[in-house]
Amino acid sequence: MRHLLARAALVGATAGAFACTTTSHEVDIKVVRTGKAKSGAFAVIDAGKNRGLKMGDRVCFKDKSGAEVACGKVATLRESAAGVSLDDADAKKVRVGALAEALALAPTAPGEPIEVETESEKAPAPPPAAAAAPESEEEEGEPIEPADPKPEATTALATRLRAHFVYGLANPVAYEAVGFNQKARTDAKAAPWSSTATVETPAYGVKVSFHKPLSAKLELAPALFYSTNNDFAAEARFDPLQPKSLVRSMTTGTEKGVALDVGYLLASGGSYRVVGLGGLSILNSKLVMDATLDDPTSQKTFTVAKYESYLYALGLDLGVTAEYHFGSFLVALDFGALVPLSVLKAGNSGFVDFTDADFGAADFHLEAVEKAVDHRKTSAGYGLGFGVGYQF
């Protein structure tokens, strides 16, 4: 960066009593902070009383090319720092680290020689940290209040609680929606219950996760999730001679589970953060099939079948999430995948009860339902999520 030398020329005049003496100081003056107070915008420079500055002195600021971009007056003065008041428009042009030139006016005694410091006599400029350090002496002028601190850049992981809405694109488990097969009434070889649709896609779900940093880039992220599938309804005629004798079935399914993930910070800056996640999940999938029979003779509806199937699976949890922060609050967009590794446990229960004794035993019907359901794991499930959260 091109360094511009700032000269402070001290010129004083008092009518009939004093002559003018000009003192030229070759020093570097830099901006160490900018902000806005109730009285207006300001910039703090690393030069004060120790450089001969006075209240009301004019200070001009320059850009990288050396062009003058803004000027203001000293409104607050310390030993080694000064606050320069600026117009709001000019304040936007001044950057921390920019160089400044100060022109100060001060009276001197008549006949006092003009002092010009040589290169070897120049006092070294104090580091910016010294200018910004608090000092014990009283300040001159009305104090300039610092602007509200800007939120810290999201450069490291932090403790967060998040809630997500999940839209499923594929399901880690699958099953068949089951309905009564009316062909079984006339064909002894036909199964009384059969598949009406294959269920592989969850409709929607929710996920709640807690993120605890282990280091600046590593975190532990346990989570709970729940999703539900579309309901599948089917109906078929039970008695071929009775049009209103209908078997109505409904198959519903849900998935829930727990995940223990480890997150790694992939990218961050400003107010955003991108984290990769990986870990293990335990998934519980459950489906329920209910069937009723409309009896036109008694004009009543009877429950003729109820079947439940469950499946526990161990899976590999993978994902990536992008967060954008608004202070302590955040919004997040996720992509996640669950790869079932093995089925830990599976089972079923239920009954089938038809009043028609000639239409097979209850066990025969239950076996047909179980075979038709075909509750199983798939190769992988994945989906998109949108969430909100709070950063502690």
N, C-alpha and C positions, 0 to 999 in steps of 0.2 A: 504494500500500500504506500502510495506517495505521501510522505510527511510534509505538511505545510507548516512553516514557522509562523508563530503568532507574535506580533509585536505590540507591546503596551507602551504608548507614548504619553508621558505625563506632562501636560501643559497647564499652567495656572496663570490667572490674571486677576489683579486687584487694582482698581483705578488709583494712579498716583503714588502707590505704595510699594508695589512689587513689580519685578520684571518677570518675563516668561522663561522658564527652563524646561527643556524637553528631555525626557529620559527614555531611551529605547532599550527594551528588554527582548532578547532573542530567546524565546522559550516555546516549548510545545504545550499547547492547551488542548485537552480532549474532552469530549462529552462522555460522562460516566453513567448518566441516567436521564431518562425523560419521563414525563408524566403530566397529569392534569390535576389541579387542585380547585377549590371553590373560587379562588381568585383568577383562575385561568391556567393555560398550559405553561410548562416550564421545562428547562433543561439544566442539569447540574454539571458544572465543569470542574476539572481538577486544578483550579487556580483560585486563590482568594487573597487575603490580606498579605500573605507571604510573597505574592507576586506584584503587590502594589495596587491591587484593584480597590475601587471605592464604590459605595452605593450609587447607583445611577449610571455607572460606566456603560458604554455601548459595547456589545459583544456581537460579532458576526460569525456565522457558521458556514462552512464550505463543504462541498461534496468531494467525491474521489478525484475529480478532475481539477479541483482547486477553484471552482466557480463558487461565488458567494450565493447562498440559497436562502438565508434568513438572518435577521438581526433582532436583538432585544436588549433590554437593560437589566443590570444587576439589581435584583430585588431582595436577595438574602445573601449575607456575607459571613463566611467563617474564615478561620485561619488559613486553611488550605483547600477550600471549596467555595463555590458560589452558585446561587440559583438565579438563572436568567429567565425573566418573564418573556413569553412569546405569544403572538397571535395564534389562534387555533389553526389557521391555514398554514402559517410558517412552521408550526410545531410538527406537522406531518412530514416536513422535508428534512428534519434533523434526526439523525440516527446515532445510536450509541457507538462511540469510537470515532465519530467525526471530529475533525480539527476545527479550531476556532481562533479568531483574531480579536484581541481586546484593545480598545482605545480609551485610555483613562485621562481625566483632566485633574491637575492638582497644582496649587500655588507653590511658588518657591521664592526665596529672598532675592532682592535686586542684586545683580552683579554676580550671582552664583553661576559658576561655569556649567556648560552643558556636559552632562555625563553620558558617555557612551560605553557600554560594557563591551569588552573584546570577547573573542571566541573562548579564550582561556578563562575568562572571569565569569562565564555563565554558570549559574547555579543549576545543578541537575534537577530535572523535574521529578517530583515524587511519584511513585507508582500510583495507578488509579485506586488501588485498595486503600492507600493512605488518605486520598481525597474523600473517599466514600465513608471512611471510618468516623464514628461519632466523636465529637470533640466536646471538651468541658466548658470552653468559653462561651459567653453569651453571643447570640447572633444579632446582627444588625438588620433592621427592616422587619417587615411582617413575614412570619415563617410561611414557606410554601409547603402545603400539605402534599404528601406523596399520593399518587394515583392508586386506585384499588389494585391489589396485586393480581397479575394475570394467572390463570390456572396453570399448574405445572404441566409440562409436556408429558404425554403418556408414554414414557420411555421404559418403564418397568412394570412388571405384573403387580397387581394389588388385590386385596381381599374383595370379592364381589359375590353378590347373590343375584341370580338371573332366573327368569321365567320365560318359557318359549311356547309358541304355538307351532306345531309341526304338521306339515302336509306330507303324507306318505306317497312315495312314488313306487315303491315295491316293498313287500312284506317279508320278514325273515322266516315266517311260517305260512303254511297254506292249508286249506281244507276244502271240502266240498259241501255246498249247501244241499240239503237233503229234502226230498218230497216223496209223497206216496206215488207208487207206480201202478196205475189203474190196469195195466196189461196183466198184472199178476192175478186179477180176478178171473181171467179167461185163459191164461197160459200158465200152466203149473211150473214151467221152467223159468219163468221170469221172476226176478227178485222183487219183493213187495215194496222195497224202498230203494231209491236210486238218486244219483246226483242230478241236480237241476242247474248248478252253476259252480265254477271254481273261484274261490275267494283267495286272492293273492295281494290285494292292495288295501291297506288301512285308509279309512276316509280322512281322519284327522287325529291329532293327539296333543298332549302337553308334556313339557319336560321342565323340571326345576333342578338347577345345579348350583353348587356352592364351590367357589374357587379360592383356594388358600395358597399363597405363594410359598414355595420352598426356597427360592432364590430369586434373583432379578429376572431370570428367564424360565424358571421351572415352577410348576404349580401342581397341586393335587386338586382334582375336580370330581367329587362324588356327585351322583345325580339320581333322581327318580323320574320314571317316565310312564306314561299311560296313553294308549290309543284304542280307538274303537273302529270296527269295520262296518261297512254297509250291511244293512239287514236284507236278507233274501227271503221272499215269500213265494210260495207255490201252492197250487190247489189242483186236486184231481177228483174225479167222480169215484165214489166207493162202490155204489150199487149201480150196475149198468142200466137197470130198469127204473132208477129213481134219479132224475136230473138234479134234484136239489140235495141229494145225498153226497156231500162234499167233504173231503179230507183237506184241511188247510194247515200248512206247515210254515214255520218261521225259523230261520237259522240266523243267530247273532254271534258275533265274536269280539273278543277284547284281548289286548296284550298289555302287560304291565311288567315292570322290572326295575332293577337297580344296576347302576354302572359305577365303576371306580376307574376313572381316567387320570392320566398324567398329561398336563398341558405344557407346551414349549412355545415360547414367544418367537414367532417367525419374523415379524416386522412391526415397527411402531414409529410414531412421529406425530408431533402436534397433538391432536385429539383422537387419533385412531390407533388401533391395536389389532394385529392378526395373530391368532394362536392356533397351533395344531394340537389335536387331541388323540390319544390312543389309550386303550385299556381293555378291561374285561367287563362283560355284562351277564347277568342272569335274567333270563326272560321267561315269563309265565304266560302262555297262550291258552285261552279258554273259549270254547264254543258251546252254545246251547241250542238244541233243536226242540221246538214244541209243536205238537200236532193236535188238532181238534177235529171232531166229526160232527157235521150238521145232520141231525136225524129228523127227516121230514115227518116221520110217523108221530113221534112225541113232540116235535117242534122244539127240541132242545139241542144244546151243543155240549158235547162231552169231550174231555181230554182223553185222547187215546194213546199219546206217546209223549215222553219227555226223556231227552238224552243229553248228557253232558260229557264233554271230552276235554282233557287238559294235557298240557305238554310243557315241561321245563327244559330249557336249553341253555347251554353255556356258549357265549358268543364273543367274538373279537369286535371291540367298539373302536371306530375310526371316525375322524371328522376334522373340520377346519371351521373356525368362526372369526368373523370380522366385527369389531366393536367400534362405535363412535361415541365419544363422551361429551356430555354437556355438564360440566362441573362434576358432581357426584353421581349423576344419572347417566345411563347409557342405553343405546339401542344396539342390537346385534343381528347379524344375518349368518345363518349356519347351513352347512351341508354335512350330513352325517350318514354313516353306514354301519350296519351290524351284520357280521358274518357268523352264522351259527356254526360252532365247531362240533358239538355233540349234543345229543338228547340225554339229559340227566334222568328224567323220569316222565312217564306217560301213563295215562289211565282214563277210565270212563265209568259211567254209571247211568242207570236209567231204567225205563220200563216201556213196554208196549202192551196195551190192553184193548183188544177188540171184542165186542160182544158176539161177533160172528164166530162161533166155535169151529166152523168148517174152513176157516181161512188161516190155518197154520197156528202153531203154538207161539206163545209169547217169546220164548228164547229164540225161535227161528227169526222172528221179526227183529229182535234186538241185535242179533248177529248181522242181519242185513243192513241195519242202520250203521253199525260200527264199520262195516266194510265199505259202505258208501261214503262215509265221512272222510276217511283217509287223511287223518290229521298228521301233518308232517312238517319237517323243516325244509327251507329252500336254500339256494346257494348264497343269497345275500338279500338284505333289505336296506333301503336307503330313502332319504327324504330331505326336504328343505325346511328350515325353521326361521321364524322371526321372533325376536325376543326383546325384552326390556330388562333393566337391572339397576342395581344400586351399588356403588363402590364406596367401601368404608374407609 
